[in-house]
Amino acid sequence: MTTKRYHITGTTGIDQGIEKGISYGHYQRNNAEQVITGRAAHNIAIDTASDYETVVCQPATQKLAEELFNKWNNALQTGNAKQVAALYAEDAVLLPTVSNLPRTTPAEIEDYFIHFLEKKPFGTIKQRNIKKGCNKLTDAGIYDFAVISAGKKEIVPARYTFVYEYRNNQWKIVHHHSSMMPEKK
């Protein structure tokens, strides 16, 4: 009996011997196999290094999540929308707290912060959940925003998700979602 061995791209350094019987696809009711290996059209790997390159993973820790949030929050304190927007990757997606418009370009992200910074926001994390990956870090939880509204300080409870990626020797925000809590306490 021969044992079939599979090769998974982007896994340099991981034992690639996998016993037969492990499927990288799924079968539909008509028994037509649909491969779901994380490959796009033309068999190009999605979000993984090729099997010919070595990837060095930057440490993704809770401390790093705290530092990245503080860097973002400190940028808010400058009142400079361009400085805040610079923390986002070129292809980032921002689903902001006080806008119905998804922001998907650097100009749209900067425009959002021009208006949001008028409220003098300051965020405080209340609860966080960290997911770590190779050159990726997801920080999701609950934060309060102190803002100035109609000349008065107001606390806005919200939930958030920041997804960071390590690109070109720096951590960038690639996805940020923030929304006010739907229920009052």
Stockholm file with secondary structure:
# STOCKHOLM 1.0

chainA/1-185         MTTKRYHITGTTGIDQGIEKGISYGHYQRNNAEQVITGRAAHNIAIDTASDYETVVCQPATQKLAEELFNKWNNALQTGNAKQVAALYAEDAVLLPTVSNLPRTTPAEIEDYFIHFLEKKPFGTIKQRNIKKGCNKLTDAGIYDFAVISAGKKEIVPARYTFVYEYRNNQWKIVHHHSSMMPEKK
#=GR chainA/1-185 SS CCCCCCCCTTCTTSCCCCCTTCCSEEECTTCCEEECSSBCGGGCBSSSCCTTSCCCCCCCCHHHHHHHHHHHHHHHHHTCHHHHHTTEEEEEEEECTTCSSCBCSHHHHHHHHHHHGGGCCEEEEEEEEEEEETTEEEEEEEEEEEEEETTEEEEEEEEEEEEEEEETTEEEEEEEEEEECSSCC
#=GC SS_cons         CCCCCCCCTTCTTSCCCCCTTCCSEEECTTCCEEECSSBCGGGCBSSSCCTTSCCCCCCCCHHHHHHHHHHHHHHHHHTCHHHHHTTEEEEEEEECTTCSSCBCSHHHHHHHHHHHGGGCCEEEEEEEEEEEETTEEEEEEEEEEEEEETTEEEEEEEEEEEEEEEETTEEEEEEEEEEECSSCC
//
